[in-house]
Amino acid sequence: MPVVPTGDPAWVRTSDLTTYGGDINKHNHLGQGAIDGLTDVGAEAFSRMTADIAAALRTGPFLTLTYTCDDTTPAAPTVNVAAGMMGVRLTSYAGAAPPPGFPSVARNGNGDVTLTFATSYTDPYGISGAFVVQHPRGSLVGTAAGTVVCQILTGQTLRVRAFDASNTALSNAVICLTVHSGS
């Protein structure tokens, strides 16, 4: 019988060390630590691991993706690569038709894109958790000078615009975007 984790998925940001089996009162049986350092984990090491995992998951990005704007055609951007907390890594999908677990990406204009996320996502164990866009950060890939501006429109909608050094909309920009989640 498979073991299904308890607690919310990482992107909900409610986990603490107890979610991962840690306990501030955890101790080694009869005060004896790990018998074999290659295969055993003592209570102190296990507690450290659970606290570190909880800290990493509270601060890690929900999704990192790189996409290319198609301003020549014009058409929806193409997501070149995406990796997220849902346990999936993808290479290339058309922005307007995302696979499950990833946002749709629509073109608004040159270097101007709207990403629409779902209100919740499901982890590999089938546990769902609410999603709210937080702390988006974009950067240009392969462009010497310019800037990326991220604007949260709603809890699930994000607008990203790319500009060159003269503050003009950047056509066919390649953008790396990192998005966190929270409540």
N, C-alpha and C positions, 0 to 999 in steps of 0.2 A: 504494500500500500504506500503510495507516495506521501511525502511530508509537505504540506502546504504552509508557508510562513504565515504568521499572524502579524497584525499591525498594518498600517497604511503603507503604500509604496513610497519609495524614497522622495519623490518629487512633491509630496504633500508636506514634508518637513516637520512631521510630528514625532518622528522616531527619536529614541534615546538609547542609551546602552542596554536597558532592559529589553528592548525590542529584539536585540540580537543575543539574548541569553545572559547578559551581564547582570551583576547584582553587587551593590556596594558591600554586602555582607558575605560574599562568596569567599570560601576558604578551602585550603587543601585538606583532604581527609587525614585525620590524625596529625595534622601539622606537617605532613611530609609533602614536599614539592614533587615536581615531575621526576619519575623514576628513570626514564630514558629521554634525554634532551632532543633526540632525533625524531621521536614519535609521540611523545607526550607533551601536553601543555599544562602548566601549573595554573592555579587560580589567578595569580597576579598577572600572568601573561594573557590569559583569556580575558580578564577584565580590561586590560589595556587595549586588546584587539577590539573588543566590543565598543569601547568608548571612542576609539579612533575611527571605526567604521561609521558610527553614528555621526561624528563630527564631519567626516568626508561627505556623507550623503546629505547632510544639512546644507552644505556649501557648494556642492558640485552642480554643474549646469544640467538642466533637463535635456537640452538638445543643442548640438553644434552642427551646423550645416554650411556648406559652401554652394552658392548658386551663381549662375551666369545669366545676366539680363539679356533678353533677345530684343533689342531695340531696332535692329535693322529690318526684320521681317514686317512689322512687330508681332511678337507672340509672347505667351506666358514664359517666364524664366524656366530654366532647366536646373534642377537641383543636381549637383555633381556628386556630392557625397553627404551623407547625414548619419549621425550616430546619437543615440539617445538613451535615457534611463529605462526605456521600455524593453531593453535587452536586444535591440535590433540595430544593425548597421547596414545602410543601403548605399548603393552606388547608382546614381542617375535615375531620375524620374521627372516626367513632365510636371511642372509646377501646378497646373490646373487639375491634374488627376493624381493626387497623392495616394500611396499605398496606406493601408491601415496603420494608424499610430503616428502619422506625420502630417504636418500642416499643408494646406493648399497655398500656392504662391501665385498671385495674380499681378499682372503688369498694369500700372496706372499711367505711366509715361516713361520717358528716358531716365533710367536709373532709379525709378520710383516703383516700389513693389509693396503689396499688402500680403501679409501672411495671416491665415486664419487657422487657429488651433481648435481642437474639440474642447468641450467643457470638462471632460475627464478622459483618462487613458487607462489601459489595463496592462499590468505587468505579465511576464511569462507564466505566472502561476494563476492567472485569472482574477487577480485582485485589482479592483478599480480604485482610482483616486482622482479627486478634483484637480483641475489644472487652471492656473491663473498666471498670465504672462507677468514676469518680473525681471528687472535688471537686464534688458537686452543690450547687447554690445556688438557693433559691427565694425569690420575693417576691410579695406580694399586689398585685393590680392593682385599683384603684378602691376600696380599703378604707382608711379613715383610720388605723386602728391595729390592729396584730396582728402575728403572726409566722408564719413557715413553718419547719418542722423537717424536715430531710432525713436519712434513715437508710439506709445501704447494708446490705442484708440479705445479698446474695451478690454475686459479681462481675457479675451481670446483672440483679439485682433491687434496686429502690430504693423505699422507702416515703416518702411525702411527706404531712405533716399540717399543716393550717392552723388557727390559733387566733386568737380576737379578743383585744382588750386585757385582758379579764378571764380569759384563759386557758381559754376554753370553745371546744370544737370549732366552727369557722366553717362554717356551712351555705352551700352554693352559692358557694363561694369561686372566684375567678378567680386563677390562679397562673401566673406566668412562671417557668419552670425552665430552668436552664442546667446541662448535664452535660458533663464532660470524660471522656476515656478515657486509659488508661495500663496499664502492666503491673506 
